[in-house]
Amino acid sequence: MKQLKTKSRTKSNAEVTRKKVGGHIAYGQPALRSDAFARALIDAKSCVEDRESLQALFNQAAKKAAAVPREPFRESWPYLQTMLRLVHAHHRGEYDQVPNDAFLWIVAALSYLVDPFDLIPDKTPFLGFVDDAAVVEFVIDRTRQTLDDFMVWETARAGAAL
């Protein structure tokens, strides 16, 4: 009788360290492992603590969001707009129910968005905003509950104003 040898499949280091988030392999995105994203996180930490820097980032991000093509952002476009509104409401002191880590991730995504020299420079035809969209989608996956809670708060606030 012939004995079958079974080969055990072991995961590579890359497979083990990647985290599956919302159907995407989050850390598998090169933009998230880039120096530009690390820079965005560092900038976000200082921005969160400085009201003027946060206001300047919001202004830059709002201007950039109005100018970028929507195609690379697809389904994440409404959440990108929500990120902007949340940062603005938080800066004005109207909304403070956002966890610190979620706020840091959101500010980092906006910081990455406004950086013209990120992983793929924004002026690169057809591809310039693909990395920006990947970062925004990753942050949405990490902060979706916070963003949803903010939208509920906005709706309740608008209803109360009527």
N, C-alpha and C positions, 0 to 999 in steps of 0.2 A: 504494500500500500504506500502510495506516494504521499509524502507530507507536504502540504502547502506552506510556503513561507509567507508570512504577512509582513508587509512593510509598514511600519508606523509612520504616519505623516507628522512631521514636526513643523511647527510654524517658524518662519524666519523671524529674526529680530524685528524687522520692519513691520511684519504682520502683528507681532505681539504688542509693539509699542503704539501702533495706531489705534485710534478709538473710533468705533463706528457711531456716527451721530446722524440721526434723521435720514438714514439711507446713504449718507456720504461718508467716506473715510476722511475724517476731519484733518488729522495731522498729515495725511498723505498729500495734501495740497502744498506745493512748493512755496506759495505765498506765505503760508503760516510758519514755515521754517526759515524764512528769509531774514536778512539783516534789517530790511525795511519794516517788517512786522515787529521785530524786537525793538526797533527805534520808535515805532508807533506806540508800543506799550509803555516805553519809558516816557515818551512825550505825554501820554495820557495820564500817567501818575502825577506829573508836575502840573498838568492842566487842571486836573480835578481839584487841586488845592489852591488854585489861583483863579479868582473870578474873572479877571481881565483876560487871561489866556483862554479860559473856557468860552467867554463871549467871542473872542477873536476866532477860535476854532469853529464855533457854531456858525459865525458869519461866512467863513471860508467854505465850510461844508455845505451850507445852504446854497451858496453861489455855485459851487461845483456840482451839486446834485441837480440844480436847474439846467446845467449845461451838458451833463454826460448823456450819452445815448442810453436809452432804457433797455435795449435788447440784452446786453450781458447780465442785467439784473433780474430779468424775467419776473418770477413770482416774489422775489425779495423786495421789489420796488416799494410796495406799501409799507413794509416793515422798515425800510431805509427812511422813509418819510416819518414814520413813527419815532424812530431813533432821534431824528432832528427835533421833533416836537417835544419829546421827553427831555432832551438836554436843555432846550429853551425853557420849558416849564420849571425844570429843576433849578436852572440858573436864576430865574426870576423869583424863586422861593415858593412857587405855587404847588410843586409836587416834590415831596421828600420821602416817598414810600418806596424808593428804589434801593435795593441792596448795594452796598459799596462795590462788591466784586462785579456785579452786573453793570453798574454804571461805568466802572473802569473799562470793561470789555467794549461797551458801546462807544465810549470816548475814543478808545484805541481804534475801533473800526472807522470812525469819522476822521481820525488823524491819518490813518492809512489812505483813506479816500482822497484827502487833500494833498498828499505827498505826490508831486509829479514824477519823482524819481524812485518809485517803489520797484518791486521785482520786474515788472514790465512797464517801462515808461509810458505815460498816458498818451504821448504823441505817436506811439507805434500804431500804424494803421491796423484796424480790425482787432487787434489783441490788447490794446492799451488799457482797457478797463476789465478784462477778464479776471486778472488777479484781484482787483478791487472788489469785484462781485463775489469772488470766492471767499474773501475775508468777511465781507458783509454777511454772506450766507452762513458762514461758520459762527459768527457772533450772534446772528439771529437764532441759530440752533441752541446756543448756550444760554441765551437770555429771553427766549420766547415767552416764558411765563411772565417775566417782568414787563415785557412789551405788551402782552395781552392785558395784564393788570392795569397798565397805564391807559390803554384804549378804553377799558371799562370805566376808569376814573374820568376820562375825557367825556365819555357819553353821559355818565351820571351828572357831571358838572354842567354840560350843555343842557340837559333836561331840566336841571334845577334853575337854570338861568331863564327858562321860558316861563 
